[in-house]
Amino acid sequence: MSEHLFDRVALIGIGLIGSSLARALRQHSPQTRIVACARRAATLAAARRLAIVDETTDDPAAAVRDADLVVLATPLSAYAEIAARIGSSLKPGAIVTDVGSVKEAVIRDVRPHLPPGVEFVPGHPVAGTEHSGPEAGFAELFRDRWCILIPLPDTGPDAIAKVRGMWEQVGMRVTMMDADHHDKVLAMTSHLPHLIAYTIVGTANDLEDDLKSEVIAFSAGGFRDFTRIAASDPVMWRDIFLNNREAVLEMLQRFSEDLTALQRAIRRGEADTLQARFTRTRAIRRSIIEAKQA
Ligand code: NAP
């Protein structure tokens, strides 16, 4: 599909997600002009060197001027300030969307700064790796992954359709959810697993030196998979936990209760309890493979 949806797209943040979108738009919508914004000259130089954008600037207000679509793709803690800086430079009819991993906090931070006549379509392409920066991106990142859009009561259907069209163009399946539901689902499927990975790898790191070196040598036993997740960007994940506090704490509470139950089963030697639990969880893996999300 190479329908031309937007003449000019401003990407605020050109890291893993922003640069992957730039690459994918280059492929699927070559007429679209892309302007990238980031704070550091080195980031912008990388985007130019990679030839994935047409223009670069460190000024968000300049980036969004004349843009038909603005995509916020920085860590969450920068959203409020960026929204405040771009508000008065957005052209009437412009659409603002984002890629943030938490949605209620983004709506809280961004919406008040957008003038009437500008459409806001919060979104979350659920696709990523543990790498960051413009070099880490690739056009196929979004292929066959889900993108969740959050339609707000005052968002026009045309704006939602265009943002949906863009994500479909780069290979995503798009679904709609409300922000609260999104944040709960992602707390379970993404945020809690990251918290567990950060914890396990941290626990291993605190072991005495001789034990630690063997943990690294024999990491293929399961630990290695956690180290990949725990290598994810610290700033991005700090922001996710601070901005999805309630949902994460709720899932963490449930997890702690289940962990305590397993701890008790191990202590009491309850073989049936352990086997029944592990059999049920195996079925989840099968359904993920069947849904082609493995
Ligand atoms: P990243 O690779 O670290 O890139 C962040 C980009 O934002 C960099 O280009 C950075 O460049 C720029 N930036 C940071 N602060 C800025 C500011 N105040 N003004 C302008 N630009 C700024 O991050 P990412 O992985 O692409 O994540 C971006 C967003 O996507 C996050 O909100 C995250 O929640 C969401 N997300 C991530 C994943 C994932 O797996 N990584 C998946 C789905 C959604 P400078 O440092 O030069 O400013």
Residues whose N, C-alpha, C, O or C-beta is under 5 A from the ligand:
A	BS01	NAP	I12 G13 I14 G15 L16 I17 G18 C37 A38 R39 R40 T43 A73 T74 P75 L76 A78 V99 G100 S101 P125 A127 G128 T129 H131 S132 G133
